[in-house]
Amino acid sequence: MIMTNIDKISLSFSPKSLSLTLALCVGLTACGGSGDEVVEPKPDEKVYPAYTDIKASGGDTTTFDASQSGHGFSTPAPNLTDADLEHHLEGDLSFETAFTTAPNSEHPELDGLGPVFNNADCNSCHQRDGRNSTPIVPAGKTRIKLGSEAGLFLRISKAADEVCSVGTAANDYCAPIPVPNFGGQLFHRGVLKARPDWEENLFGGQADVYLSFETKEVTYPDGSVTVLKKPLFAVENPYDAPGETVNSANVTSDLLQDDVLMGWRNGMPVFGLGLLEAIPEADILALVDADDANGDTISGRANFVFDAVKAQAGDTNPVSLGRFGWKANTPSVRVQSLGALRGDIGITNPLFPDESIAGTALHDSYLTRTGFVDTGSDENGAPEASAEFSDSVVFYAETLAVPARRNVESPDVREGARLFEQLNCTGCHKASFVTQSSGNIGGAPMSDALKGQTIYPFTDMLLHDMGEELADGRPDFLADGNEWRTRPLWGIGLTQTVNPQAGFLHDGRAATVEEAILWHGGEAQKSRDEFMALTLDERKQVIAFLMSL
């Protein structure tokens, strides 16, 4: 499952994002420009950002056939060569593959699921290449148990004794500390006999996860009221202490200890990812303002993370700029995609050849219980997914088309663009970049379709403190518990056309773009407050602009 990174959109207006996202930037240059130049207005003349009239958000990779389509995120980039298109379509089939328990003698290419996992295919977390459905608690119930329909999951880790600020081999490059006998991700599903008590917990995973919601009201200065909901989780019945909860008289499970940190993660859209990886690193780092030197209350930071591609190539310092995931905790589409294939689904592959729970008590007992028929490799020691399969999945995610903007001529959309700039939403949601004209991405030559493209993703690719209400308190490499990467806004207006039940933000809590804005705090607090102070018509114009993206 390509967790491709909203790691959310949980319309993740990063703190800066929303801050800038809601502030009206007086005038950017002509359509082909970066969107950062300033045009001197005439007295009493409204000045609109240069991106106001832009339609081709992905440059030549833009598709203009996605409007109101349930498959609006699933189109190959139109500028692919015939050979690249064939490779992309092979990846499409791989992305849709549903895996089965090993051994599967009739279809050995499909086996290897689990033994514990979150979903059996990529599409379940990235429905139609967009976001997953937000689970619904049925009327009359207070919570639901996550099962096969859930596209969100929990990241887990142990609290560190001190803040890790410089990654080295000695401190595992500031990576999250795995929970003993569990790892870094909680798998709520399992194959038959995954657990020692499998007869009482058929197809159970490492533990049961329950979802509930709490609500609160937000009142605008004009008296309008919006109800916001926040997802809560309860983890119970861990495999190492069946039936136990955090409220048990004697908590013995490694998973339920007080120093275990947990945070929801929602599946993200997977289009346009190759373009984001092709943004020159120097252009992203030029936006870093960790100490808020310019005094705009926005202080974007870069995350530097362990890079499995570099490590496999023998690099002595396998660290790269984090670009993907909710906390920018993965460096490339390849690491993101194949990490999710091994993690979310349990399919080993050339980049991640070992099972995600290898070495845990659960895995050791599972192998013994099942006669070592599902070891994560075939009789020749090869991983469950071939290099060809893995490469095709990665290329598919790198080369999906970006949907074109819609309704750009609408007066409300144009006014919304002006207000978006005025509110300084572009402080985090930077309008545009130009991709590199040569080089590799994910350790391999990038497609010519991605080179030299002027794109409008509306993200600075940096971390921002989004405030306590969005915080999960869980560090990830250099990102702290309050920080989130600025989610790209392109395609956000088609989110619920592609999947009507999709939500926004890292845990899907926001049912609408407006709700996502109202959750912004921290660096984005000023922009959010200024958004709330707008008239109802002006707020609708900001939303109209966002829905045009």
C-alpha atoms as one frame of an Amber mdcrd trajectory, in Angstrom:
protein
   0.000   0.000   0.000   1.560   3.139  -1.010   1.077   5.208   1.963   1.811
   7.838   0.156   2.018  10.380   2.279  -2.410  12.823   4.591   1.878   9.745
   5.888  -2.079  12.987   5.028  -5.055  15.258   2.069  -6.016  15.409   5.244
  -6.074  18.846   3.809  -2.969  19.235   5.704  -2.575  22.934   5.455   0.686
  22.767   7.232   1.018  25.276   9.901   2.700  27.476   7.505   0.444  26.180
   5.022  -2.666  27.336   6.534  -1.073  30.405   7.791  -0.108  31.376   4.329
  -2.921  29.451   2.936  -5.254  31.903   4.369  -3.330  35.080   3.867  -3.780
  37.136   0.730  -0.427  37.523  -1.008  -0.712  40.697  -2.985   0.076  39.710
  -6.526   2.379  37.185  -8.094   3.741  37.377 -11.602   2.580  36.057 -14.880
   1.106  32.606 -15.304   4.345  30.862 -16.057   6.143  32.361 -13.082   6.943
  30.852  -9.719   3.994  32.539  -8.077   6.289  34.442  -5.726   6.898  37.693
  -7.619   5.106  40.873  -6.622   3.220  43.187  -8.977   2.670  46.769  -7.897
  -1.095  47.432  -7.791  -2.756  50.599  -8.945  -4.776  52.532  -6.350  -7.990
  50.664  -5.453  -7.132  47.881  -7.923  -7.463  44.296  -6.808  -4.369  42.263
  -7.508  -4.647  38.543  -8.092  -1.890  35.953  -7.585  -0.217  34.691 -10.740
  -1.593  31.213 -10.137  -5.189  32.475 -10.234  -5.698  31.481 -13.864  -3.418
  28.430 -13.956  -5.150  25.252 -15.093  -2.288  22.810 -15.761  -1.309  22.071
 -12.154   1.058  19.286 -13.200   2.592  20.920 -16.242   2.625  18.493 -19.169
   1.593  15.649 -16.837  -1.797  17.299 -16.297  -4.953  15.490 -17.330  -7.910
  17.600 -18.443 -10.308  14.642 -18.460 -10.723  14.234 -14.697 -13.511  16.732
 -14.003 -16.301  15.140 -11.940 -14.838  11.686 -12.588 -14.741   9.013  -9.940
 -11.436   7.977 -11.494 -10.042  11.494 -11.641  -6.800  10.495  -9.888  -6.200
   7.331 -11.930  -5.077   8.641 -15.311  -1.537   8.011 -16.600   0.464  11.163
 -17.253  -0.407  12.093 -20.857   3.203  12.842 -21.815   4.505   9.321 -21.142
   6.271   7.552 -24.000   4.715   4.346 -25.299   7.248   2.303 -23.356   6.637
   4.264 -20.152   2.884   3.973 -20.589   3.204   0.205 -20.863   5.299   0.163
 -17.679   2.717   2.384 -15.946  -0.148   0.081 -16.902   1.773  -2.917 -15.583
   2.103  -0.997 -12.314  -1.620  -0.293 -12.306  -2.300  -4.040 -12.310   0.269
  -4.547  -9.552  -1.285  -1.759  -7.473  -4.673  -3.525  -7.649  -3.265  -6.960
  -6.739  -4.911  -8.543  -3.685  -2.554 -10.915  -1.895  -3.343 -14.214  -0.202
  -1.921 -16.302   2.611   1.142 -18.405   1.803   1.450 -20.991   0.487  -0.795
 -20.577  -2.552   0.260 -23.364  -4.893  -2.248 -22.362  -7.575  -1.165 -18.700
  -7.643   2.220 -18.463  -5.897   2.701 -14.950  -7.284  -0.126 -13.789  -5.006
   0.921 -15.374  -1.724   2.795 -13.869   1.199   0.097 -11.764   2.881   0.906
 -10.917   6.488   1.226 -12.783   8.723  -0.127  -9.602  10.311  -1.158  -6.659
   8.197  -3.558  -3.738   7.757  -4.898  -4.444   4.264  -4.433  -6.977   1.466
  -3.851  -4.553  -1.441  -2.712  -0.997  -2.124  -6.116   0.188  -3.301  -7.773
  -0.411   0.083  -5.807   2.454   1.642  -5.700   4.564  -1.533  -9.144   4.053
  -2.985  -9.115   4.912  -6.696  -5.658   6.392  -6.044  -7.111   8.888  -3.573
  -7.872   8.793   0.134  -9.411   5.952   2.057 -12.930   6.065   3.464 -13.372
   7.461   6.960 -14.973   4.753   9.137 -18.463   5.523  10.409 -19.693   4.599
  13.878 -23.243   3.252  13.400 -26.139   4.924  15.180 -26.649   3.496  18.623
 -22.996   2.510  19.028 -20.169   4.430  20.649 -17.278   2.807  18.807 -16.325
   0.328  16.091 -13.577  -2.248  15.783 -11.280  -1.722  12.814 -11.458  -4.521
  10.284 -10.965  -5.156   6.583 -12.775  -1.958   5.595 -10.392   0.341   7.465
  -7.834   2.324   5.483  -6.281   4.007   8.494  -3.965   2.500  11.077  -1.790
   3.373  14.060   1.905   4.177  14.020   3.546   3.131  17.295   6.896   3.779
  18.953   8.566   4.106  22.342   9.129   7.528  23.857  12.776   8.557  23.693
  14.703   9.655  26.761  15.798  12.821  24.985  15.102  14.753  21.798  17.092
  13.469  18.835  18.257  16.414  16.739  21.125  15.011  14.650  20.805  11.613
  13.053  23.804   9.268  13.116  24.342   5.551  12.758  24.744   5.377  16.550
  21.225   6.717  17.197  19.628   4.961  14.213  19.368   8.316  12.413  16.719
   9.523  14.901  14.242   6.902  13.645  11.245   6.148  15.886  12.084   3.551
  18.538  10.212   0.296  17.816   7.937  -1.135  20.494   9.529  -4.398  21.697
   7.859  -7.440  20.124   5.573  -5.196  18.048   7.604  -2.790  15.878   6.664
   0.627  14.488   3.187   0.000  13.114   0.198  -1.723  14.687  -1.279  -4.436
  12.481  -4.888  -5.052  13.463  -5.471  -7.957  11.051  -3.809 -11.326  10.631
  -3.856 -14.499   8.588  -5.237 -17.708  10.077  -3.097 -18.832  13.023  -1.222
 -15.514  13.168  -1.787 -15.348  16.932  -1.046 -18.049  19.497  -4.709 -17.797
  20.579  -5.934 -17.874  16.984  -8.896 -20.147  17.738 -10.377 -17.420  19.973
  -9.192 -14.598  17.686  -9.734 -15.759  14.118  -7.795 -13.572  11.698  -6.747
 -11.333  14.558  -3.625  -9.209  14.336  -1.241  -7.882  16.954  -4.121  -6.277
  18.845  -7.687  -5.043  18.417  -8.127  -1.364  17.574 -11.365   0.501  18.296
 -12.370   3.867  16.870 -14.706   6.436  18.406 -15.224  10.163  17.988 -15.560
  13.176  20.220 -17.084  16.414  18.960 -16.851  20.110  19.651 -18.454  23.240
  18.287 -16.598  26.156  16.707 -18.404  29.486  16.523 -17.480  32.114  13.936
 -17.526  35.812  14.847 -20.694  36.146  12.736 -22.431  33.532  14.882 -22.196
  30.616  12.450 -21.489  27.287  14.143 -19.569  24.283  12.789 -19.284  20.933
  14.565 -15.862  19.281  14.448 -15.100  15.646  15.273 -11.873  14.082  16.477
 -11.113  10.348  16.222 -10.068   8.533  19.389  -8.549   5.072  19.584  -8.524
   2.269  22.113  -6.089  -0.638  21.792  -7.104  -3.877  23.470  -6.456  -7.609
  23.489  -2.768  -7.608  22.463  -1.360 -10.964  21.418   1.198 -10.938  24.273
  -1.526 -10.453  26.911  -4.908 -11.552  25.521  -7.876  -9.653  26.902  -5.724
  -6.965  28.486  -6.481  -3.223  28.218  -4.786  -0.113  29.576  -7.314  -0.238
  32.410  -6.396  -3.752  33.503  -5.280  -4.137  37.103  -1.856  -5.354  36.039
  -0.757  -4.230  32.575   1.896  -6.607  31.246   1.751  -6.163  27.446   4.686
  -4.380  25.829   2.147  -2.528  23.696   0.134  -1.023  26.546   2.952   0.509
  28.557   2.798   4.197  29.462   5.793   5.119  27.310   4.297   3.761  24.066
   3.282   6.523  21.654   0.517   6.017  19.100  -0.868   8.123  16.262  -3.477
   7.653  13.527  -2.374   7.625   9.894  -4.734   8.013   6.945  -4.010   6.878
   3.395  -2.966   9.661   1.010  -3.597  10.280  -2.707  -0.880   8.818  -4.918
  -0.956  11.031  -8.017   1.774  13.566  -8.788   4.306  11.914  -6.494   7.093
  11.662  -9.046   6.843  15.396  -9.661   7.186  16.110  -5.939  10.281  13.938
  -5.778  11.704  15.749  -8.813  11.608  19.147  -7.076  15.264  20.160  -6.589
  16.293  19.676  -2.974  17.925  23.105  -2.913  14.605  24.751  -3.802  12.907
  23.097  -0.832  15.727  23.864   1.586  15.718  27.507   0.466  12.287  27.775
   2.111  13.490  26.580   5.519  13.036  29.221   8.227  13.468  27.184  11.400
  13.979  30.235  13.626  11.347  32.404  11.895  13.976  34.920  10.821  11.421
  36.848   8.774   9.022  37.177  11.711   5.927  35.912   9.913   5.207  33.295
  12.666   5.912  30.511  10.172   9.076  28.462  10.583   9.251  25.527   8.193
  11.778  22.808   8.947  13.198  20.008   6.845  13.149  16.401   7.992  16.191
  14.277   7.218  15.525  10.562   7.336  17.078   7.148   6.850  17.128   6.198
   3.163  16.904   2.451   2.528  17.892   2.925  -1.125  21.151   4.608  -0.151
  21.811   2.032   2.556  21.321  -0.822   0.113  23.746   0.869  -2.296  26.407
   0.998   0.422  26.261   4.724   1.159  28.113   5.415   4.400  25.653   8.184
   5.300  22.258   6.836   4.185  20.266   9.963   4.966  18.080  12.009   2.615
  15.578  14.837   2.726  12.179  13.541   3.826   9.498  14.301   1.235   6.604
  11.881   1.767   4.430  10.670   4.613   2.487  12.799   7.064   5.703  13.824
   8.823   7.962  13.783   5.752   9.413  10.562   7.144  10.255   8.877   3.820
  12.673  10.187   1.186  11.285   8.782  -2.055   8.319   7.181  -3.777  10.326
   3.952  -3.872  10.924   3.836  -0.128   7.350   4.935   0.587   5.758   2.416
  -1.785   7.894  -0.625  -1.017   7.902   0.158   2.701   4.108   0.118   2.622
   4.086  -3.065   0.536   6.150  -4.794   3.226   4.515  -3.003   6.170   0.830
  -2.470   5.433   0.382  -5.703   3.453   3.250  -7.883   4.666   4.829  -8.516
   1.247   8.612  -8.662   1.346  10.426  -7.182  -1.630  13.957  -6.439  -2.861
  14.247  -3.215  -0.843  12.670  -4.647   2.312  13.380  -8.403   2.187  12.528
  -9.188   5.823   9.070  -9.421   7.374   8.132  -6.295   9.319   7.662  -8.361
  12.505  10.737 -10.549  12.015  12.401 -11.385  15.321   9.313 -10.746  17.444
   7.748 -13.353  19.708   4.650 -13.305  17.512   6.553 -14.105  14.338   8.688
 -16.798  15.950   5.634 -18.575  17.332   3.773 -18.220  14.027   6.568 -19.899
  12.094   6.667 -22.765  14.563   2.890 -23.083  14.641   2.576 -23.225  10.842
   5.588 -25.370  10.061   7.714 -22.606   8.539   5.649 -22.533   5.322   5.440
 -18.716   5.283   8.899 -17.344   5.929   8.746 -14.245   3.737  10.857 -15.771
   0.978  10.586 -18.551  -1.575  12.581 -21.767  -1.795  15.424 -19.853  -3.431
  15.509 -17.166  -0.749  13.939 -14.517  -2.986  11.434 -12.064  -1.438   7.706
 -12.433  -2.032   7.469  -9.578  -4.548   9.825  -9.655  -7.517  11.949  -6.737
  -8.664   9.699  -6.378 -11.727   6.551  -6.207  -9.619   8.146  -3.754  -7.180
   9.497  -1.481  -9.904   6.133  -1.365 -11.643   4.293  -0.311  -8.467   6.823
   2.452  -7.862   6.676   3.699 -11.460   2.877   3.702 -11.367   2.861   5.981
  -8.323   5.519   8.213  -9.869   3.642   8.791 -13.132  -0.054   9.234 -12.363
  -1.385  12.439 -13.937  -2.276  15.511 -11.911  -5.898  16.639 -12.503  -6.333
  20.059 -14.072  -7.956  22.874 -12.154 -11.605  23.607 -12.803 -13.823  26.707
 -12.815 -10.854  29.069 -12.834 -12.893  31.761 -14.624 -15.487  31.883 -11.824
 -15.490  35.261 -10.029 -15.783  33.464  -6.680 -12.793  31.253  -7.456 -10.731
  34.276  -8.458 -11.682  36.171  -5.311 -10.885  33.048  -3.305  -7.382  32.969
  -4.783  -6.889  36.588  -3.761  -8.100  35.874  -0.235  -5.995  32.707  -0.009
  -2.975  34.895  -0.634  -4.199  37.610   1.713  -4.574  35.100   4.528  -0.966
  34.051   3.933  -1.901  30.439   3.275   0.951  30.359   0.788   3.308  30.729
   3.740   3.141  26.945   3.873   1.224  26.058   0.723   3.788  27.461  -1.700
   2.160  27.646  -5.088   4.756  26.423  -7.560   8.069  24.754  -8.315   9.977
  23.695 -11.427  11.154  20.087 -11.432  14.746  19.131 -12.182  15.709  18.571
 -15.803  17.889  15.502 -15.213  18.957  13.024 -12.582  17.592  10.118 -10.578
  14.703   9.695  -8.182  14.565   6.814  -5.745  17.960   5.652  -6.974  16.795
   5.162 -10.578  16.629   7.396 -13.676  13.427   9.401 -13.655  10.963   9.406
 -16.508  11.393  12.159 -19.083   7.737  13.020 -18.423   8.703  14.463 -15.047
  11.603  16.625 -16.183  11.510  20.418 -16.327   7.826  20.721 -15.431   6.351
  23.874 -13.904   3.976  22.513 -11.298   1.476  23.983  -8.824   1.203  21.557
  -5.890   0.669  24.227  -3.190   3.119  22.822  -0.653   6.548  23.780   0.623
   7.324  20.114   1.480   8.430  21.223   4.960   7.386  20.485   8.540   5.263
  22.928  10.505   3.947  23.040  14.061   0.198  22.735  13.609  -0.706  23.183
  17.280  -1.752  20.933  20.127  -5.166  19.974  18.772  -3.659  18.266  15.722
  -0.607  16.918  17.553  -0.150  13.197  18.111   2.901  13.660  20.345   4.909
  11.119  18.341   8.303  12.174  16.902   9.426  10.728  13.567  13.109  11.256
  12.711  13.584  15.047  13.172   9.849  15.837  13.191   8.409  16.441  16.644
   4.979  15.453  17.901   3.358  18.738  16.826   4.806  18.901  13.322   3.286
  17.781  10.050   4.431  18.109   6.469   2.474  20.596   4.358   0.025  18.567
   2.323  -0.122  19.392  -1.393  -3.496  20.911  -2.271  -3.642  19.978  -5.941
  -6.608  17.751  -6.673  -8.253  18.476  -3.315 -11.466  19.585  -4.982 -11.941
  16.113  -6.500 -11.292  14.228  -3.252 -14.909  13.385  -2.494 -15.793  12.960
  -6.156 -13.280  10.123  -6.250 -14.375   8.806  -2.836 -17.452  10.436  -1.243
 -16.544   9.023   2.179 -12.983  10.362   2.211 -11.857  12.707   4.973  -9.048
  15.214   5.335  -6.042  15.598   7.667  -3.789  12.837   8.975  -6.589  10.958
  10.718  -9.501  11.787   8.430 -11.219  13.850  11.116 -12.282  16.664   8.772
 -15.313  15.825   6.618 -14.899  19.026   4.582 -12.159  21.409   3.524 -13.655
  24.031   5.825 -13.365  21.691   8.806  -9.732  21.022   7.923  -9.021  24.748
   8.001 -10.674  25.100  11.396  -8.373  22.447  12.871  -5.271  24.461  11.931
  -3.384  25.875  14.883   0.209  26.619  15.825   1.946  28.376  12.955  -1.343
  28.432  11.061  -3.367  29.950  13.902  -3.199  33.495  12.565  -4.367  32.447
   9.120  -7.184  30.362  10.588  -8.343  33.237  12.789  -8.310  35.596   9.836
 -10.291  33.059   7.804 -12.873  32.896  10.570 -13.106  36.697  10.611 -14.072
  36.832   6.930 -17.687  37.256   5.934 -19.651  34.139   5.036 -19.434  35.016
   1.336 -15.665  35.503   1.558 -15.215  32.175   3.332 -17.203  30.511   0.564
 -14.888  32.134  -1.969 -11.795  30.717  -0.267 -13.397  27.278  -0.304 -14.394
  27.743  -3.952 -10.762  28.436  -4.814  -9.567  25.363  -2.939 -12.205  23.224
  -4.621 -10.932  24.437  -8.001  -7.485  22.976  -7.356
